């Protein structure tokens, strides 16, 4: 079978392959602690579920406008206005079946073959896949542990060329949990204006933070005409299986992105959109607050536990639900370490290089699992490390 050249260098997310292997071991009777997949282990808030059931019973089972139903677009715009203070109109909002689909729609809409796209590394693998399919040129910029996994502006500036078309930001960040500061965003905005490139700001973890609310690129007025903001419902509202994301775009890009959605998936499921309006209702917020509060407890448990193991050091992330510990001192490659942790210790994690070459020497753990399971994982990792040289 001939495979199109554009697909030959595309790689899927390692998390799903690792999950499949972990599930196989479980079916064979092994005890596995799942810390590989980036998915909240909480149920979707009940008000959203009840709304979906009601809408299904009332006929929300047909096509919708490709840009999304007006009620949801206005609800999203209103929520962003409330949070950021930015002037966001519903006509700038485009809804799609998942934030990942939105990412592909945007990159396919603005990147020509040979255009350079600057991407944080380590970073979400779907960025690289979309750039490869668009035949763009991936330009990785390292995220350094010494800088709390935030982009260093001098590193970023050194990557800019006349071919730079787009930079992708992700804050709070997967896989490191790093969060960009207001100063970081203003510096990036200044570079974008001076060198005339677009900014794609992936803010899917914007509501999962520990401490001060993360700054949004929406709050930087000077780049609104070059900002492609991406968010969705998967992480904040534990709606990964509902497949519902959105973008806020400059007016002159909306038509093109809607055309891409129209030509590829037609539209987003009607009942999912109708139910998602309820996500912004007053009765849903306590569900989100409880989930984030539980994530914070888990974060502290896993960070303290990992830092108590000889040969491992781990920063305390300010957002998302991942830790990215440095395991270089164990003198075992991250790929081998992740494989052996699963096979020998029953702890499923990902090698840092699953997120790019600058993840060498790191592992990624998702703490979207119970306190009991995380405690169990720490005990298993500790015992595994103690026996590494024996």
C-alpha positions in Angstrom: 0.0 0.0 0.0 1.4 3.4 -1.0 1.4 5.8 2.0 1.4 9.5 1.3 4.7 11.2 2.0 3.1 13.8 4.2 2.2 11.0 6.7 5.5 9.1 6.8 7.1 11.2 9.5 4.0 11.7 11.6 4.0 10.2 15.0 1.0 9.7 17.3 0.8 10.4 21.0 2.9 8.0 23.0 0.4 8.3 25.9 -2.1 6.2 24.0 0.4 3.5 23.1 1.6 3.3 26.7 -2.0 3.2 27.9 -2.7 0.3 25.6 0.3 -1.6 26.9 -0.6 -0.9 30.5 -4.1 -2.2 29.9 -2.7 -5.4 28.4 -0.7 -6.0 31.5 -3.7 -5.3 33.7 -5.8 -7.8 31.7 -3.0 -10.4 32.3 -3.5 -9.9 36.0 -0.8 -7.3 36.8 -1.4 -4.4 39.2 -0.7 -1.1 37.3 -0.9 2.5 38.5 -1.8 4.7 35.5 0.1 7.9 35.5 0.5 8.1 31.7 -2.7 9.5 30.2 -3.6 13.3 30.4 -7.2 12.9 31.4 -9.0 14.0 34.5 -10.3 10.9 36.4 -13.4 12.8 37.6 -16.8 12.5 36.1 -18.2 15.3 33.9 -20.1 17.7 36.3 -23.6 16.5 36.8 -25.3 19.7 35.5 -23.6 19.2 32.1 -24.6 15.6 31.9 -28.2 16.3 32.9 -28.3 19.0 30.3 -27.0 16.7 27.6 -29.6 14.0 28.5 -32.4 16.6 28.3 -31.2 17.9 24.9 -30.9 14.4 23.5 -34.5 13.9 24.5 -35.5 17.1 22.8 -34.0 16.4 19.4 -30.4 17.9 19.6 -29.2 15.2 17.3 -28.9 17.0 13.9 -26.4 19.1 12.1 -25.4 22.5 13.5 -23.7 25.5 11.9 -20.1 24.7 11.1 -18.9 27.5 13.4 -20.9 26.3 16.3 -24.3 27.1 17.7 -24.8 30.8 18.4 -25.7 30.2 22.1 -22.4 28.4 22.8 -20.3 30.9 20.9 -21.9 33.7 22.9 -21.5 31.8 26.2 -17.8 31.3 25.4 -17.2 34.9 24.5 -19.0 36.1 27.6 -16.9 33.8 29.9 -13.7 35.0 28.2 -14.7 38.7 28.6 -15.4 38.0 32.3 -12.1 36.3 33.0 -9.7 38.4 30.8 -11.5 41.7 30.4 -10.8 41.5 26.7 -13.3 42.5 24.1 -14.3 39.2 22.7 -17.2 38.9 20.3 -19.2 35.7 19.6 -18.4 36.2 15.9 -14.7 35.6 16.7 -15.4 32.2 18.4 -15.3 29.0 16.3 -16.3 25.7 17.9 -14.9 22.3 16.8 -14.9 18.6 17.9 -12.0 18.9 20.3 -9.2 21.3 20.8 -6.9 19.0 18.9 -9.1 19.3 15.8 -9.1 23.1 16.2 -5.3 23.0 16.4 -5.1 21.1 13.1 -7.7 23.5 11.5 -5.7 26.5 12.5 -2.3 25.2 11.4 -3.7 23.9 8.1 -5.3 27.3 7.5 -2.2 29.5 8.1 0.9 27.4 7.4 2.2 26.9 3.9 4.9 24.4 2.9 8.2 25.6 4.1 6.8 28.1 6.6 8.6 27.8 9.9 6.7 27.2 13.1 8.4 27.7 16.5 7.2 25.1 19.0 8.1 24.7 22.7 10.1 21.5 23.3 9.2 19.4 25.3 5.7 20.0 24.1 2.3 18.5 23.1 3.1 16.0 20.3 0.0 17.1 18.2 1.7 20.4 17.4 4.5 18.6 15.5 2.1 16.2 13.8 -0.1 19.1 12.5 3.0 21.0 11.2 4.3 17.8 9.5 1.0 17.3 7.7 0.9 21.0 6.7 4.4 20.5 5.3 5.7 23.3 7.5 9.1 23.3 9.1 9.2 22.6 12.8 11.6 24.8 14.8 11.9 23.6 18.4 12.9 26.0 21.2 13.9 24.4 24.5 12.1 24.7 27.8 14.6 24.6 30.5 14.2 23.3 34.0 16.5 26.1 35.2 13.9 28.6 34.0 10.9 26.7 35.5 10.1 25.3 32.0 9.2 28.8 30.7 10.4 30.0 27.4 13.5 32.1 27.6 13.1 35.1 25.3 16.7 34.9 24.1 16.2 31.3 23.1 13.0 32.2 21.2 14.5 35.3 19.5 17.5 33.2 18.2 15.0 30.9 16.3 13.3 33.7 14.4 14.0 34.0 10.7 12.2 35.6 7.7 10.4 32.3 7.3 8.9 32.3 10.7 5.1 32.2 10.3 3.8 31.1 13.7 4.8 30.4 17.3 2.9 28.0 19.5 2.5 28.7 23.2 1.0 26.4 25.8 0.5 27.8 29.3 -0.1 26.1 31.7 2.0 23.6 29.8 1.9 19.9 28.9 4.2 18.1 29.8 5.9 20.3 32.4 3.2 22.3 34.2 5.2 25.4 33.5 3.3 28.8 33.4 4.3 31.9 31.4 4.3 35.2 33.2 2.8 38.5 32.1 6.3 39.7 31.3 7.0 36.6 29.2 3.8 37.2 27.2 4.5 40.8 26.6 8.0 40.0 25.4 6.7 37.4 23.0 4.0 39.8 21.8 6.7 42.4 21.1 8.7 39.9 19.0 5.6 38.9 17.1 4.8 42.5 16.2 8.4 43.3 15.3 8.9 40.2 13.1 5.4 39.9 11.9 4.4 36.3 12.9 1.3 34.8 14.4 0.8 33.5 17.9 -1.2 30.3 18.6 -1.8 30.3 22.3 -3.1 26.9 23.6 -4.7 27.6 26.9 -6.5 24.3 27.4 -5.3 24.1 31.0 -6.2 27.7 31.8 -8.5 26.8 34.7 -6.2 24.2 36.3 -3.8 26.2 38.3 -2.4 26.4 41.9 -2.0 30.0 43.1 -2.5 33.0 40.9 -4.5 32.7 37.7 -2.3 32.2 34.7 -2.0 35.2 32.3 -3.8 34.8 29.0 -2.6 36.2 25.6 -6.1 37.7 25.4 -4.9 40.2 27.9 -2.3 41.6 25.6 -4.2 44.0 23.3 -1.3 44.6 20.9 -1.5 41.1 19.5 -5.2 40.6 19.1 -4.9 40.9 15.3 -2.4 38.1 15.2 -3.6 35.9 18.1 -5.1 32.4 17.5 -6.3 31.3 21.0 -7.3 27.7 21.5 -9.2 26.2 24.5 -11.8 23.6 25.2 -13.9 21.7 27.7 -11.8 18.4 28.0 -9.6 19.3 30.9 -11.5 21.9 33.0 -14.8 20.1 32.9 -13.5 16.4 32.6 -15.1 16.2 29.1 -12.4 14.5 27.1 -14.8 12.1 25.5 -17.3 14.8 24.5 -14.8 16.2 21.9 -15.5 19.9 22.2 -13.0 22.7 21.7 -13.0 26.3 20.5 -10.8 29.1 19.1 -10.9 32.9 19.3 -9.6 34.3 16.1 -9.0 37.5 14.2 -12.1 38.4 12.1 -10.4 37.8 8.8 -9.4 34.2 9.7 -12.8 33.0 11.0 -14.2 32.3 7.5 -11.2 30.1 6.5 -11.2 28.0 9.6 -15.0 27.5 9.4 -14.4 26.4 5.8 -11.9 23.8 7.0 -14.3 22.5 9.6 -17.2 22.5 7.1 -15.0 20.5 4.6 -13.6 18.0 7.1 -16.1 17.2 9.9 -19.1 19.3 8.9 -19.8 20.4 12.5 -19.7 19.5 16.2 -22.2 17.3 17.9 -25.4 19.2 18.7 -26.1 17.8 22.1 -22.4 18.3 23.3 -22.7 22.0 22.3 -26.0 22.5 24.0 -24.9 20.9 27.2 -21.6 22.8 27.2 -23.5 26.1 27.7 -24.2 24.8 31.2 -20.5 24.6 31.9 -20.5 28.3 32.5 -23.6 28.2 34.9 -23.2 29.0 38.5 -24.0 25.5 39.7 -21.1 24.0 37.7 -18.3 26.1 39.1 -18.1 24.2 42.5 -17.5 21.0 40.6 -14.5 22.5 38.9 -13.2 24.1 42.1 -13.4 20.7 43.9 -11.5 19.0 41.1 -8.7 21.5 41.0 -8.5 21.4 44.8 -8.0 17.7 44.7 -5.4 18.0 41.9 -3.4 20.4 44.2 -3.3 17.8 46.9 -2.1 15.2 44.4 0.5 17.5 43.0 2.0 18.1 46.4 2.0 14.4 47.2 3.7 13.3 44.0 6.3 16.2 44.0 7.3 15.6 47.7 7.4 11.8 47.1 9.6 12.0 44.0 11.9 14.5 45.6 12.4 12.0 48.5 13.8 9.4 46.1 17.6 9.5 45.6 18.5 10.4 42.0 15.2 12.2 41.2 14.4 15.9 41.4 11.1 17.4 40.6 9.8 21.0 40.3 6.4 21.9 41.7 4.2 22.8 38.7 2.1 25.9 38.8 -0.6 24.5 36.5 -2.0 21.5 34.6 -1.8 18.0 36.2 1.7 16.8 35.2 5.1 16.6 36.8 8.3 16.4 34.8 11.0 15.0 37.1 14.6 15.0 36.2 15.9 11.4 36.3 19.3 11.9 34.6 21.2 11.0 37.8 19.8 7.5 37.6 22.0 6.9 34.5 19.3 5.0 32.7 17.8 6.4 29.5 14.3 7.8 29.9 12.9 5.3 27.4 14.3 2.3 29.2 13.3 3.8 32.5 9.7 4.2 31.5 9.6 0.7 30.0 11.1 -0.9 33.1 8.9 1.1 35.5 5.9 -0.3 33.7 7.1 -3.9 33.3 8.9 -4.3 36.6 7.2 -1.8 39.0 3.7 -1.6 37.6 3.9 2.2 37.2 2.9 3.6 33.8 4.7 6.8 32.8 6.1 8.4 29.7 9.7 9.2 28.7 10.3 12.9 28.4 11.5 12.4 24.8 7.9 11.5 23.9 7.4 15.2 23.9 10.6 16.2 22.0 14.3 15.8 22.1 14.7 18.4 24.9 12.8 16.0 27.2 15.9 13.8 27.4 16.7 12.9 31.0 13.1 13.4 32.2 9.9 11.4 32.7 6.3 12.7 32.7 3.8 11.6 35.3 0.1 12.6 35.2 -1.3 13.0 38.6 -4.8 12.7 37.4 -5.2 9.7 39.7 -6.3 9.2 43.3 -4.1 10.1 46.3 -4.1 6.4 47.2 -2.8 5.3 43.8 -0.2 8.1 43.7 1.1 7.0 47.1 1.3 3.5 45.8 3.2 4.7 42.8 5.7 6.6 44.9 6.4 3.5 47.0 6.9 1.4 43.8 9.2 3.9 42.2 11.2 4.2 45.4 11.7 0.5 45.6 12.5 0.2 41.9 15.2 2.9 42.2 16.7 1.3 45.3 17.1 -1.9 43.3 18.5 -0.4 40.1 22.1 -1.2 41.0 21.5 -4.4 42.8 
